[in-house]
């Protein structure tokens, strides 16, 4: 404590200038209001280098910065609102240009909290710096012309509290500087010579670190980005990038399932990518071709994952009065609902957004407000970004992704092949719509989707065993036994996340139980309609087709009964003719 107070005393008596006071307070406050380094790395680095290079008072910068950091936590919603005014208000064009400009794209200006905090920190720092500067100047003005031999000085030193204050602030004796000269010195040397040397050494060190620790840097950045997108733990064993060879390699990727943290949603032994269109100073990266080997899904993790702050909350379902919901058909509807919700979340991340307002090229105010409110509740203010200001090209673009012989725990014995095109972080900036196609080696399973504003969705699942399906149906009466079911669907997936998907369920070589009688069903197709939101679709079964199936079963039963009666009558007649008893 004495050390801090003596530093303050040295500030009053020392050679510090108003320029050093104000710049130290301003830079310290701006640094204090910065969010995590990963959100605004460029701003944090730039402010730190400026504090090192500019001859600002480091003591004040540290004290004000600490106070600003504590204050920033309380004023987080205020920083967000100020950021909204800057990024979505009259100055939107300026920040839009900075966000896509080289170097400045790394500053994180698209973060509402970082941009708003930068302005709040600057204003508070300048205000506090001017207040301290005036206090110091006032002290020096009063001390001008005051000598140790003066009656005023002797009177003051005769008081115990004054002597104690001198001991605390000056270590027992206060040497009289030339306060008049100090008052005349307003700026001094604006550049810190040692700071300039440190800045140059820091830049050299940054180049060396990049050369030798590129893999570690990329691993950390990729892990952070994937966890934010996935909502759960992501592990990466190693990452290497060779810009000269235009190639990137990842090993040991494991993405935890947010809805089942003990399993991996996706795991790959090795991922190789060809890089082009690299402009890291603009935060742009294009991967021409990505090849994944040793991929699996659904395998157990040695260490369970954890959900992150960006994990999507469970969807609250709204009852549908005019159609039966999936809960009315399946006992394990909760599991299916989670899987469908998860599928919708992933499709929403890569699909082209819904049609924008006809009046402008940006999102409507109501849409933007609703989106920010929803994300603020799920992720917090610090992670909200003005992604609609990112222009030109997506931050990450994958032209082609290929994964062969993928094993899925829920599909034993099947090997899946996946091909995707035009995957990006900002689909609206891509020239082509995203496409995904998944097929099994046996062609038993296939899935394809094209996610334009009016997208296309299709899938088929062949040879599904009836006996494996019937136990999970909610009905207590088994109506079908044996045989297989082929499912085939071909419909649309709209930009708002809704589907219009006609499904054909073809029953083959099964036995229908109706009225206590078994009827063979060699081949019958039942149309089913899926509409509404993908994570809670409405299911409509064609009543006419069900009636035809029941009629067919009833007709066959009547034919069988009539045949039995005819056989009985024919047998009785034959016995009579042969002299037997009736």
DOVEXTOR-536178 format. One record per residue (C-alpha): x, y, z; chain; residue in one letter; residue number from 1. Coordinates in steps of 0.5 Angstrom, whole numbers. Layout:
X/Y/Z/A/A/NUM .
...
END
This chain:
0/0/0/A/X/1 .
6/5/2/A/X/2 .
9/3/-5/A/X/3 .
3/5/-9/A/X/4 .
2/12/-5/A/X/5 .
9/14/-6/A/X/6 .
8/12/-13/A/X/7 .
2/17/-13/A/X/8 .
6/22/-9/A/X/9 .
12/21/-14/A/X/10 .
6/23/-20/A/X/11 .
5/29/-16/A/X/12 .
12/31/-15/A/X/13 .
15/28/-21/A/X/14 .
16/30/-29/A/X/15 .
10/27/-31/A/X/16 .
6/31/-36/A/X/17 .
-1/32/-38/A/X/18 .
0/28/-44/A/X/19 .
2/22/-41/A/X/20 .
-3/22/-36/A/X/21 .
-9/23/-41/A/X/22 .
-6/18/-46/A/X/23 .
-5/13/-40/A/X/24 .
-12/13/-37/A/X/25 .
-15/13/-44/A/X/26 .
-11/7/-47/A/X/27 .
-12/3/-40/A/X/28 .
-19/4/-40/A/X/29 .
-20/2/-47/A/X/30 .
-16/-4/-46/A/X/31 .
-20/-5/-39/A/X/32 .
-27/-5/-44/A/X/33 .
-24/-10/-49/A/X/34 .
-28/-17/-48/A/X/35 .
-24/-24/-49/A/X/36 .
-18/-24/-54/A/X/37 .
-21/-29/-58/A/X/38 .
-27/-24/-60/A/X/39 .
-22/-18/-61/A/X/40 .
-15/-20/-62/A/X/41 .
-13/-14/-67/A/X/42 .
-16/-9/-62/A/X/43 .
-12/-12/-56/A/X/44 .
-6/-12/-59/A/X/45 .
-6/-5/-62/A/X/46 .
-8/-2/-56/A/X/47 .
-2/-6/-52/A/X/48 .
3/-4/-57/A/X/49 .
0/3/-57/A/X/50 .
1/3/-49/A/X/51 .
8/1/-50/A/X/52 .
10/5/-56/A/X/53 .
7/12/-53/A/X/54 .
10/15/-47/A/X/55 .
4/14/-43/A/X/56 .
4/14/-35/A/X/57 .
4/6/-34/A/X/58 .
2/7/-27/A/X/59 .
-5/10/-29/A/X/60 .
-6/6/-35/A/X/61 .
-5/0/-30/A/X/62 .
-10/3/-24/A/X/63 .
-15/5/-29/A/X/64 .
-15/-1/-34/A/X/65 .
-16/-5/-27/A/X/66 .
-22/-1/-25/A/X/67 .
-25/-1/-33/A/X/68 .
-25/-8/-33/A/X/69 .
-29/-9/-27/A/X/70 .
-34/-3/-29/A/X/71 .
-34/-7/-36/A/X/72 .
-37/-13/-33/A/X/73 .
-43/-8/-30/A/X/74 .
-44/-4/-36/A/X/75 .
-44/-10/-41/A/X/76 .
-51/-9/-44/A/X/77 .
-49/-1/-44/A/X/78 .
-43/-3/-49/A/X/79 .
-47/-8/-53/A/X/80 .
-53/-2/-54/A/X/81 .
-47/3/-56/A/X/82 .
-44/-2/-61/A/X/83 .
-51/-3/-64/A/X/84 .
-51/5/-65/A/X/85 .
-45/5/-68/A/X/86 .
-45/-2/-72/A/X/87 .
-53/-1/-74/A/X/88 .
-53/6/-74/A/X/89 .
-51/12/-78/A/X/90 .
-43/10/-78/A/X/91 .
-45/3/-80/A/X/92 .
-42/4/-87/A/X/93 .
-35/6/-84/A/X/94 .
-35/0/-80/A/X/95 .
-37/-4/-86/A/X/96 .
-31/-2/-89/A/X/97 .
-26/-3/-83/A/X/98 .
-29/-10/-82/A/X/99 .
-27/-12/-90/A/X/100 .
-21/-8/-90/A/X/101 .
-14/-12/-89/A/X/102 .
-11/-12/-82/A/X/103 .
-17/-8/-79/A/X/104 .
-21/-14/-81/A/X/105 .
-17/-18/-75/A/X/106 .
-19/-12/-70/A/X/107 .
-26/-15/-69/A/X/108 .
-30/-9/-70/A/X/109 .
-36/-14/-72/A/X/110 .
-37/-15/-64/A/X/111 .
-42/-10/-61/A/X/112 .
-39/-11/-54/A/X/113 .
-32/-9/-57/A/X/114 .
-34/-3/-61/A/X/115 .
-38/0/-56/A/X/116 .
-33/-2/-50/A/X/117 .
-28/2/-55/A/X/118 .
-32/8/-55/A/X/119 .
-34/8/-48/A/X/120 .
-27/6/-45/A/X/121 .
-24/12/-49/A/X/122 .
-29/17/-46/A/X/123 .
-29/15/-39/A/X/124 .
-21/14/-40/A/X/125 .
-20/21/-43/A/X/126 .
-25/24/-38/A/X/127 .
-21/21/-32/A/X/128 .
-15/23/-35/A/X/129 .
-17/30/-35/A/X/130 .
-19/30/-28/A/X/131 .
-13/27/-26/A/X/132 .
-9/32/-30/A/X/133 .
-12/38/-27/A/X/134 .
-11/36/-20/A/X/135 .
-4/35/-21/A/X/136 .
-3/42/-25/A/X/137 .
-7/45/-19/A/X/138 .
-3/42/-14/A/X/139 .
4/44/-18/A/X/140 .
1/51/-18/A/X/141 .
0/52/-11/A/X/142 .
7/49/-9/A/X/143 .
10/54/-14/A/X/144 .
14/59/-10/A/X/145 .
13/55/-3/A/X/146 .
20/54/0/A/X/147 .
22/50/6/A/X/148 .
24/57/9/A/X/149 .
17/60/8/A/X/150 .
12/61/14/A/X/151 .
7/58/11/A/X/152 .
11/51/10/A/X/153 .
13/51/17/A/X/154 .
6/52/19/A/X/155 .
4/46/15/A/X/156 .
10/42/17/A/X/157 .
8/43/24/A/X/158 .
2/39/24/A/X/159 .
2/32/25/A/X/160 .
-2/30/19/A/X/161 .
2/33/14/A/X/162 .
9/30/17/A/X/163 .
5/23/16/A/X/164 .
3/25/9/A/X/165 .
10/27/7/A/X/166 .
13/21/10/A/X/167 .
7/16/6/A/X/168 .
8/20/0/A/X/169 .
15/22/0/A/X/170 .
19/17/4/A/X/171 .
20/22/10/A/X/172 .
22/28/6/A/X/173 .
20/32/0/A/X/174 .
25/35/-4/A/X/175 .
22/41/-8/A/X/176 .
22/41/-15/A/X/177 .
21/46/-20/A/X/178 .
14/46/-20/A/X/179 .
14/52/-25/A/X/180 .
18/49/-30/A/X/181 .
13/43/-29/A/X/182 .
7/47/-31/A/X/183 .
10/49/-37/A/X/184 .
12/42/-40/A/X/185 .
5/40/-43/A/X/186 .
7/34/-47/A/X/187 .
14/32/-47/A/X/188 .
17/26/-51/A/X/189 .
11/23/-54/A/X/190 .
15/16/-56/A/X/191 .
18/12/-51/A/X/192 .
25/10/-53/A/X/193 .
25/3/-50/A/X/194 .
18/2/-52/A/X/195 .
20/3/-59/A/X/196 .
25/-2/-58/A/X/197 .
20/-7/-55/A/X/198 .
15/-6/-61/A/X/199 .
20/-8/-66/A/X/200 .
22/-14/-62/A/X/201 .
15/-16/-61/A/X/202 .
14/-16/-68/A/X/203 .
20/-20/-70/A/X/204 .
18/-25/-64/A/X/205 .
11/-25/-67/A/X/206 .
14/-28/-74/A/X/207 .
18/-33/-70/A/X/208 .
12/-35/-66/A/X/209 .
8/-36/-73/A/X/210 .
14/-40/-76/A/X/211 .
15/-45/-70/A/X/212 .
8/-45/-67/A/X/213 .
3/-44/-73/A/X/214 .
0/-51/-71/A/X/215 .
-2/-49/-64/A/X/216 .
-5/-43/-66/A/X/217 .
-9/-46/-71/A/X/218 .
-11/-51/-67/A/X/219 .
-13/-46/-61/A/X/220 .
-17/-42/-67/A/X/221 .
-21/-48/-70/A/X/222 .
-22/-51/-63/A/X/223 .
-26/-45/-61/A/X/224 .
-29/-44/-67/A/X/225 .
-32/-51/-68/A/X/226 .
-34/-51/-61/A/X/227 .
-38/-44/-62/A/X/228 .
-41/-47/-68/A/X/229 .
-43/-54/-65/A/X/230 .
-45/-52/-58/A/X/231 .
-40/-58/-54/A/X/232 .
-33/-60/-53/A/X/233 .
-29/-60/-59/A/X/234 .
-22/-64/-59/A/X/235 .
-16/-63/-64/A/X/236 .
-10/-67/-63/A/X/237 .
-6/-63/-68/A/X/238 .
-6/-58/-74/A/X/239 .
-1/-56/-79/A/X/240 .
-1/-51/-85/A/X/241 .
4/-50/-90/A/X/242 .
2/-44/-94/A/X/243 .
7/-45/-99/A/X/244 .
4/-52/-101/A/X/245 .
-3/-49/-100/A/X/246 .
-5/-55/-95/A/X/247 .
-7/-56/-89/A/X/248 .
-8/-62/-84/A/X/249 .
-12/-64/-78/A/X/250 .
-11/-70/-74/A/X/251 .
-15/-73/-68/A/X/252 .
-21/-69/-69/A/X/253 .
-27/-71/-64/A/X/254 .
-34/-67/-64/A/X/255 .
-38/-68/-58/A/X/256 .
-45/-69/-59/A/X/257 .
-49/-63/-55/A/X/258 .
-55/-68/-54/A/X/259 .
-51/-74/-51/A/X/260 .
-44/-71/-48/A/X/261 .
-42/-79/-47/A/X/262 .
-41/-80/-55/A/X/263 .
-38/-76/-61/A/X/264 .
-42/-73/-66/A/X/265 .
-37/-74/-71/A/X/266 .
-30/-76/-71/A/X/267 .
-24/-77/-76/A/X/268 .
-17/-79/-76/A/X/269 .
-14/-75/-81/A/X/270 .
-17/-69/-85/A/X/271 .
-13/-66/-91/A/X/272 .
-15/-59/-95/A/X/273 .
-12/-56/-101/A/X/274 .
-12/-48/-99/A/X/275 .
-13/-43/-104/A/X/276 .
-16/-36/-104/A/X/277 .
-12/-34/-97/A/X/278 .
-13/-27/-95/A/X/279 .
-11/-28/-87/A/X/280 .
-11/-21/-86/A/X/281 .
-18/-20/-88/A/X/282 .
-20/-26/-84/A/X/283 .
-22/-30/-91/A/X/284 .
-20/-37/-92/A/X/285 .
-22/-42/-98/A/X/286 .
-21/-49/-98/A/X/287 .
-22/-52/-105/A/X/288 .
-22/-59/-103/A/X/289 .
-23/-63/-96/A/X/290 .
-22/-70/-96/A/X/291 .
-23/-74/-89/A/X/292 .
-21/-81/-87/A/X/293 .
-23/-85/-81/A/X/294 .
-29/-82/-80/A/X/295 .
-34/-85/-75/A/X/296 .
-40/-82/-71/A/X/297 .
-44/-84/-65/A/X/298 .
-38/-87/-62/A/X/299 .
-37/-87/-54/A/X/300 .
-32/-82/-51/A/X/301 .
-26/-83/-46/A/X/302 .
-28/-77/-43/A/X/303 .
-35/-74/-43/A/X/304 .
-36/-67/-47/A/X/305 .
-39/-61/-44/A/X/306 .
-44/-56/-47/A/X/307 .
-41/-49/-48/A/X/308 .
-45/-42/-48/A/X/309 .
-47/-43/-55/A/X/310 .
-51/-49/-54/A/X/311 .
-58/-48/-57/A/X/312 .
-63/-49/-52/A/X/313 .
-68/-55/-53/A/X/314 .
-74/-53/-57/A/X/315 .
-81/-52/-54/A/X/316 .
-86/-56/-58/A/X/317 .
-92/-52/-60/A/X/318 .
-98/-57/-60/A/X/319 .
-101/-58/-67/A/X/320 .
-109/-58/-67/A/X/321 .
-110/-60/-74/A/X/322 .
-105/-66/-75/A/X/323 .
-102/-72/-71/A/X/324 .
-95/-70/-68/A/X/325 .
-89/-75/-68/A/X/326 .
-91/-76/-61/A/X/327 .
-97/-79/-63/A/X/328 .
-93/-84/-67/A/X/329 .
-87/-86/-63/A/X/330 .
-85/-88/-56/A/X/331 .
-78/-85/-57/A/X/332 .
-81/-79/-60/A/X/333 .
-76/-75/-55/A/X/334 .
-70/-78/-58/A/X/335 .
-73/-77/-65/A/X/336 .
-74/-70/-63/A/X/337 .
-67/-68/-61/A/X/338 .
-64/-71/-67/A/X/339 .
-69/-67/-72/A/X/340 .
-68/-61/-68/A/X/341 .
-60/-62/-68/A/X/342 .
-61/-64/-76/A/X/343 .
-65/-57/-77/A/X/344 .
-59/-53/-73/A/X/345 .
-54/-56/-77/A/X/346 .
-58/-54/-83/A/X/347 .
-59/-47/-81/A/X/348 .
-52/-46/-80/A/X/349 .
-50/-47/-87/A/X/350 .
-57/-46/-91/A/X/351 .
-58/-39/-95/A/X/352 .
-62/-35/-90/A/X/353 .
-69/-33/-91/A/X/354 .
-71/-28/-97/A/X/355 .
-69/-21/-94/A/X/356 .
-74/-15/-94/A/X/357 .
-76/-12/-101/A/X/358 .
-74/-5/-99/A/X/359 .
-67/-6/-97/A/X/360 .
-61/-11/-98/A/X/361 .
-60/-12/-90/A/X/362 .
-65/-16/-85/A/X/363 .
-71/-12/-83/A/X/364 .
-70/-9/-76/A/X/365 .
-75/-13/-73/A/X/366 .
-72/-19/-75/A/X/367 .
-65/-17/-73/A/X/368 .
-68/-15/-66/A/X/369 .
-71/-22/-65/A/X/370 .
-65/-25/-67/A/X/371 .
-60/-21/-63/A/X/372 .
-65/-22/-57/A/X/373 .
-65/-30/-58/A/X/374 .
-57/-30/-59/A/X/375 .
-56/-26/-53/A/X/376 .
-61/-30/-48/A/X/377 .
-57/-36/-51/A/X/378 .
-50/-34/-51/A/X/379 .
-49/-27/-48/A/X/380 .
-48/-20/-50/A/X/381 .
-40/-21/-51/A/X/382 .
-41/-26/-57/A/X/383 .
-46/-23/-61/A/X/384 .
-43/-20/-68/A/X/385 .
-46/-16/-73/A/X/386 .
-45/-22/-78/A/X/387 .
-49/-18/-83/A/X/388 .
-44/-13/-84/A/X/389 .
-39/-18/-87/A/X/390 .
-39/-17/-94/A/X/391 .
-35/-19/-101/A/X/392 .
-34/-27/-99/A/X/393 .
-35/-32/-93/A/X/394 .
-30/-32/-88/A/X/395 .
-29/-39/-89/A/X/396 .
-31/-43/-96/A/X/397 .
-31/-50/-97/A/X/398 .
-32/-52/-104/A/X/399 .
-32/-59/-104/A/X/400 .
-32/-64/-98/A/X/401 .
-31/-71/-99/A/X/402 .
-31/-77/-93/A/X/403 .
-31/-84/-95/A/X/404 .
-33/-90/-91/A/X/405 .
-36/-87/-85/A/X/406 .
-38/-92/-80/A/X/407 .
-44/-90/-76/A/X/408 .
-46/-93/-69/A/X/409 .
-53/-93/-70/A/X/410 .
-52/-96/-77/A/X/411 .
-48/-103/-76/A/X/412 .
-45/-106/-82/A/X/413 .
-46/-100/-86/A/X/414 .
-41/-95/-89/A/X/415 .
-43/-88/-91/A/X/416 .
-40/-84/-97/A/X/417 .
-41/-76/-96/A/X/418 .
-40/-71/-101/A/X/419 .
-41/-63/-100/A/X/420 .
-40/-57/-104/A/X/421 .
-40/-50/-102/A/X/422 .
-40/-50/-95/A/X/423 .
-39/-43/-92/A/X/424 .
-40/-39/-85/A/X/425 .
-44/-34/-89/A/X/426 .
-48/-38/-94/A/X/427 .
-51/-31/-97/A/X/428 .
-44/-29/-99/A/X/429 .
-43/-35/-103/A/X/430 .
-44/-36/-111/A/X/431 .
-47/-43/-110/A/X/432 .
-52/-46/-106/A/X/433 .
-50/-51/-101/A/X/434 .
-51/-58/-103/A/X/435 .
-50/-65/-99/A/X/436 .
-50/-72/-101/A/X/437 .
-50/-78/-97/A/X/438 .
-50/-85/-99/A/X/439 .
-49/-92/-96/A/X/440 .
-44/-97/-100/A/X/441 .
-50/-102/-101/A/X/442 .
-55/-96/-103/A/X/443 .
-59/-98/-97/A/X/444 .
-59/-91/-95/A/X/445 .
-59/-84/-99/A/X/446 .
-60/-77/-97/A/X/447 .
-59/-71/-101/A/X/448 .
-60/-63/-99/A/X/449 .
-59/-57/-103/A/X/450 .
-60/-51/-99/A/X/451 .
-62/-45/-103/A/X/452 .
-68/-40/-102/A/X/453 .
-73/-46/-104/A/X/454 .
-68/-52/-103/A/X/455 .
-69/-59/-105/A/X/456 .
-69/-65/-100/A/X/457 .
-69/-72/-101/A/X/458 .
-68/-79/-98/A/X/459 .
-69/-86/-98/A/X/460 .
-68/-92/-93/A/X/461 .
-69/-99/-96/A/X/462 .
-70/-106/-93/A/X/463 .
-72/-103/-86/A/X/464 .
-75/-109/-82/A/X/465 .
-82/-109/-80/A/X/466 .
-81/-113/-74/A/X/467 .
-76/-108/-72/A/X/468 .
-81/-102/-73/A/X/469 .
-87/-105/-70/A/X/470 .
-84/-105/-63/A/X/471 .
-83/-97/-63/A/X/472 .
-90/-96/-65/A/X/473 .
-95/-93/-60/A/X/474 .
-100/-98/-62/A/X/475 .
-101/-104/-57/A/X/476 .
-103/-108/-63/A/X/477 .
-99/-111/-68/A/X/478 .
-102/-110/-75/A/X/479 .
-96/-112/-79/A/X/480 .
-91/-118/-78/A/X/481 .
-85/-120/-82/A/X/482 .
-83/-117/-89/A/X/483 .
-79/-110/-90/A/X/484 .
-81/-103/-91/A/X/485 .
-78/-98/-96/A/X/486 .
-78/-91/-95/A/X/487 .
-77/-85/-100/A/X/488 .
-78/-78/-100/A/X/489 .
-77/-72/-105/A/X/490 .
-79/-65/-103/A/X/491 .
-77/-58/-101/A/X/492 .
-73/-55/-95/A/X/493 .
-75/-48/-95/A/X/494 .
-70/-42/-92/A/X/495 .
-74/-41/-86/A/X/496 .
-73/-48/-84/A/X/497 .
-80/-51/-86/A/X/498 .
-81/-58/-90/A/X/499 .
-86/-60/-95/A/X/500 .
-84/-67/-96/A/X/501 .
-88/-73/-99/A/X/502 .
-86/-80/-97/A/X/503 .
-88/-86/-100/A/X/504 .
-87/-92/-95/A/X/505 .
-87/-99/-99/A/X/506 .
-89/-105/-95/A/X/507 .
-86/-111/-98/A/X/508 .
-88/-119/-96/A/X/509 .
-91/-117/-90/A/X/510 .
-97/-120/-86/A/X/511 .
-103/-115/-84/A/X/512 .
-107/-118/-78/A/X/513 .
-114/-115/-78/A/X/514 .
-120/-118/-74/A/X/515 .
-116/-124/-72/A/X/516 .
-114/-126/-79/A/X/517 .
-107/-125/-82/A/X/518 .
-107/-123/-89/A/X/519 .
-101/-123/-94/A/X/520 .
-99/-116/-97/A/X/521 .
-94/-117/-102/A/X/522 .
-93/-110/-104/A/X/523 .
-97/-104/-102/A/X/524 .
-95/-97/-102/A/X/525 .
-97/-92/-97/A/X/526 .
-97/-84/-98/A/X/527 .
-95/-80/-92/A/X/528 .
-94/-73/-92/A/X/529 .
-89/-69/-87/A/X/530 .
-90/-61/-87/A/X/531 .
-88/-56/-82/A/X/532 .
-82/-55/-78/A/X/533 .
-76/-60/-79/A/X/534 .
-75/-61/-71/A/X/535 .
-83/-62/-70/A/X/536 .
-86/-64/-77/A/X/537 .
-94/-65/-78/A/X/538 .
-95/-72/-80/A/X/539 .
-101/-74/-85/A/X/540 .
-103/-81/-87/A/X/541 .
-107/-82/-93/A/X/542 .
-114/-84/-90/A/X/543 .
-116/-87/-97/A/X/544 .
-110/-91/-98/A/X/545 .
-111/-94/-91/A/X/546 .
-118/-96/-93/A/X/547 .
-116/-99/-99/A/X/548 .
-111/-103/-95/A/X/549 .
-116/-105/-90/A/X/550 .
-121/-107/-96/A/X/551 .
-116/-111/-99/A/X/552 .
-115/-115/-93/A/X/553 .
-122/-115/-91/A/X/554 .
-124/-118/-98/A/X/555 .
-118/-123/-98/A/X/556 .
-121/-125/-91/A/X/557 .
-128/-126/-94/A/X/558 .
-125/-130/-100/A/X/559 .
-122/-135/-95/A/X/560 .
-128/-136/-91/A/X/561 .
-132/-137/-97/A/X/562 .
-127/-142/-100/A/X/563 .
-127/-146/-93/A/X/564 .
-135/-146/-93/A/X/565 .
-135/-148/-100/A/X/566 .
-130/-154/-98/A/X/567 .
-134/-156/-93/A/X/568 .
-140/-156/-97/A/X/569 .
-137/-160/-102/A/X/570 .
-134/-165/-97/A/X/571 .
-141/-166/-95/A/X/572 .
-144/-168/-101/A/X/573 .
-138/-172/-103/A/X/574 .
-139/-176/-97/A/X/575 .
-146/-177/-98/A/X/576 .
-145/-179/-106/A/X/577 .
-140/-185/-103/A/X/578 .
-145/-187/-98/A/X/579 .
-142/-184/-92/A/X/580 .
-145/-180/-86/A/X/581 .
-146/-173/-87/A/X/582 .
END
